[in-house]
Amino acid sequence: MIRKYAKQELFIGAAGQKKLKESHAVILGVGALGSSTAEMLTRAGIKKLTIIDRDYVEYSNLQRQQLYTEEDAALKLPKAIAAKQRLEKINSDVSIDCRIEDITGQNIETIIKDSSIIIDGMDNFETRLIINDAAVKMNKPYIFGACVGSYGLTYPVIPGTTPCLHCIIKHLPAQTETCDSVGVISPIVQLVAAFQTAYALKLLTGKAVEPLLISYDIWNMQKAEIHAAKLKDSHCPTCSQRAFPYLEAGNQTKTDILCGRDAIQIRPGVSHIYDLKALSQNIQHVVRNMIVNPYLLACEYEEHRIVLFKDGRAIIHGTSERTRARAIYSRLVG
């Protein structure tokens, strides 16, 4: 008999492996973090994996997104499809469900309703807060993770036990940089994904986890930990008041097709005033023909012209696809 999980069973036990084989993980976003955690959980023998992503594979992804190949990039395969094809070759025991979708307050509860755990592979905090609200509302463990440059963060949200992401967000660094603006190296991706997967394996096999907000800079070999139990906000609208504001349509990014202009207008649901000069410095090496004045930043990115206003509103020219416009916005603004 082929014993795929023999070495793992020596560590987590046969009972733990049985629990894994009965579990369903949902991975939201299969870019760098999501593709790494998807592969580890697939190799670990989870029963079912659902992967959600709105984007397609590009050559610049291959340096850190380990599921994908040059052929995937040449074909511009949706990441969810390319990931499913690869994962099914890795472990045929695992049921892989993939969806090419943008995550919103309108679809998130349907996506996670049958899950045992939710893994974060997103690239923006607005979507993470949508996921956090849904996870707390539906009592689903949610493993937050993020990385940029050589810096990464992880934190487990266990509804009813730990503070939620909304509680601790004021203790997180402001997201003013993205992988497209300052880059990212693959070792920090693997480190964050390893912590996320370890949390997932512990929770799925019935082990307790500490509510540790861990940050690390793998280039400078620095690490910091905060025990988040004391960070619970008694006024948190999500886990204390159970109002779930980010599931409301009014608090979510809106995309409008500008008729006759081959452009999408993006209006963020969360109010934020941007320092356009600082943003211009972050993205100057990945855009062209940039103009900055006190009112707006205009530039060209790939085949698109982008105009960003101080309040976060943007117009993405050269596309009528909402998901494409949102992906570009996330890459440049976060």
Residue pairs with C-beta under 8 A, 6 or more apart in sequence:
3 9
4 45
4 91
4 93
5 17
5 44
5 45
8 17
8 44
8 45
9 16
9 17
12 20
12 201
12 205
13 205
15 205
16 205
16 206
17 45
17 205
19 204
19 205
19 206
20 44
20 45
20 46
20 47
20 201
20 204
20 205
21 45
21 46
21 47
21 93
22 47
23 46
23 47
23 48
23 116
23 117
23 204
24 46
24 47
24 48
24 49
24 50
24 114
24 115
24 116
25 41
25 46
25 48
25 49
25 50
25 115
25 116
25 117
25 118
25 119
25 200
25 204
26 49
26 50
26 51
26 52
26 111
26 112
26 115
26 117
26 118
26 119
27 34
27 37
27 38
27 41
27 49
27 50
27 51
27 52
27 119
27 121
28 34
28 52
28 103
28 111
28 118
28 119
28 120
28 121
28 122
28 127
28 131
29 52
29 53
29 120
29 121
29 122
29 123
30 38
30 51
30 52
30 53
30 65
30 67
30 79
30 80
30 83
30 121
31 53
31 55
31 61
31 65
31 79
31 121
31 123
32 61
32 64
32 65
32 121
32 147
32 179
32 184
32 186
32 189
32 193
33 120
33 121
33 145
33 146
33 147
33 189
33 192
33 193
33 196
34 51
34 53
34 83
34 119
34 121
35 65
35 66
35 67
35 68
35 79
35 83
35 121
36 66
36 189
36 190
36 193
36 197
37 119
37 121
37 145
37 193
37 196
37 197
37 200
38 49
38 51
38 67
38 83
38 87
39 66
39 67
39 86
39 87
39 90
40 193
40 194
40 197
41 49
41 119
41 197
41 200
42 49
42 87
42 90
42 91
42 94
42 96
43 90
43 91
44 197
44 201
45 91
45 93
45 94
46 94
46 204
47 94
47 95
48 94
48 95
48 96
48 97
49 87
49 94
49 95
49 96
49 97
50 97
50 98
50 99
50 111
50 115
51 80
51 83
51 84
51 87
51 96
51 97
51 98
51 99
52 80
52 98
52 99
52 101
52 103
52 111
53 78
53 79
53 80
53 83
53 100
53 101
53 121
54 100
54 101
54 102
54 103
54 323
54 326
54 327
55 78
55 79
55 323
55 327
56 76
56 77
56 78
56 79
57 65
57 68
57 72
57 73
57 75
57 76
57 77
57 78
57 79
57 82
58 73
58 76
59 70
59 73
61 68
61 73
61 79
62 68
62 69
62 70
62 73
63 186
64 184
64 185
64 186
64 189
65 79
67 82
67 83
67 86
67 87
68 79
68 82
68 83
68 86
69 82
72 82
78 100
80 98
80 99
80 100
81 98
81 100
83 96
83 98
84 96
84 97
84 98
87 94
87 96
88 94
88 96
99 111
101 107
101 111
102 322
102 323
102 326
103 111
103 122
103 127
103 130
103 131
104 130
104 252
105 130
105 133
105 134
105 246
105 247
105 248
105 249
105 251
105 252
106 249
108 130
108 131
108 134
108 247
109 134
109 137
109 138
109 247
112 118
112 131
112 134
112 135
112 138
112 140
113 138
115 140
116 140
116 141
116 204
117 140
117 141
117 142
117 143
117 200
117 203
117 204
118 131
118 135
118 140
118 141
118 142
118 143
119 143
119 145
119 196
119 200
120 128
120 131
120 142
120 143
120 144
120 145
120 146
120 196
121 145
122 128
122 131
123 178
123 179
123 330
123 331
123 334
124 175
124 330
124 334
125 169
125 175
125 334
126 246
126 252
126 253
126 268
126 269
126 270
128 144
128 165
129 165
129 166
129 169
129 246
129 270
130 246
130 247
130 252
131 142
132 142
132 144
132 157
132 164
132 165
132 166
132 238
132 246
133 166
133 238
133 244
133 245
133 246
133 247
134 140
134 244
134 247
135 141
135 142
135 157
135 159
135 164
136 157
136 159
136 164
136 238
136 239
136 242
136 244
137 242
137 244
137 247
139 159
139 160
140 159
141 156
141 157
141 158
141 159
141 203
142 156
142 157
142 159
142 165
143 154
143 155
143 156
143 157
143 196
143 199
143 200
144 153
144 154
144 155
144 156
144 157
144 165
145 152
145 153
145 154
145 192
145 193
145 195
145 196
146 152
146 153
146 175
146 192
147 153
147 184
147 188
147 189
147 192
148 177
148 178
148 179
148 182
148 184
149 177
149 182
149 183
149 184
149 185
149 188
149 219
150 184
150 185
150 187
150 188
150 217
150 218
150 219
150 220
151 188
151 215
151 216
151 217
152 188
152 189
152 191
152 192
152 215
152 216
152 217
152 218
153 172
153 192
153 213
153 214
153 215
154 192
154 195
154 196
154 199
154 213
154 214
155 165
155 168
155 211
155 212
155 213
155 214
155 228
156 162
156 199
156 203
156 209
156 211
156 212
157 163
157 164
157 165
158 203
158 209
158 211
159 239
161 211
162 211
162 228
162 229
162 232
163 211
163 228
163 229
163 231
163 232
163 233
163 236
163 239
164 236
164 238
164 239
166 233
166 236
166 237
166 238
166 239
167 228
167 231
167 232
167 233
167 236
167 238
167 239
168 213
168 228
168 231
171 213
171 226
171 231
172 213
175 334
176 275
176 278
176 279
176 282
176 334
177 282
177 334
178 282
178 330
178 331
178 332
178 333
178 334
179 331
180 283
180 286
180 331
180 332
181 282
181 283
181 286
181 331
181 332
182 282
185 218
185 219
187 218
188 216
188 217
188 218
188 219
191 216
191 218
195 214
199 209
202 208
202 209
203 209
210 227
211 227
211 228
211 229
212 225
212 226
212 227
212 228
213 225
213 226
213 228
213 231
214 223
214 224
214 225
215 223
215 224
215 225
216 222
216 223
216 224
217 223
232 239
232 240
233 240
234 240
235 241
237 243
237 244
237 245
238 244
238 245
238 246
245 251
246 252
246 269
250 269
251 269
251 270
252 269
253 266
253 267
253 268
253 269
253 326
254 266
254 267
254 269
255 264
255 265
255 266
255 267
255 322
255 325
255 326
256 264
256 265
256 267
257 263
257 264
257 320
257 322
258 264
258 265
258 315
261 317
262 317
262 318
262 319
262 320
263 315
263 316
263 317
263 318
263 319
263 320
264 315
264 316
264 319
264 320
264 321
264 322
264 324
264 325
265 313
265 314
265 315
265 316
266 313
266 314
266 315
266 316
266 325
266 326
266 329
267 312
267 313
268 312
268 313
270 312
271 311
271 312
272 311
272 312
273 310
273 311
273 312
274 308
274 310
274 311
274 312
274 333
276 292
276 294
276 296
276 297
276 308
276 310
277 292
279 297
279 308
279 333
280 290
280 292
280 297
283 290
283 299
283 332
284 290
286 301
286 332
287 299
287 300
287 301
287 306
287 332
288 299
288 300
288 301
289 299
289 300
290 297
290 298
290 299
291 297
291 298
291 299
292 298
295 309
295 310
296 307
296 308
296 309
296 310
297 307
297 308
298 305
298 306
298 307
298 308
299 305
299 306
300 306
301 328
301 331
301 332
302 328
303 318
304 316
304 317
304 318
304 319
304 328
305 317
305 318
306 314
306 315
306 316
306 317
306 328
306 332
307 314
307 315
307 317
308 314
308 332
308 333
312 333
314 329
314 333
316 324
316 325
316 328
316 329
319 325
319 328
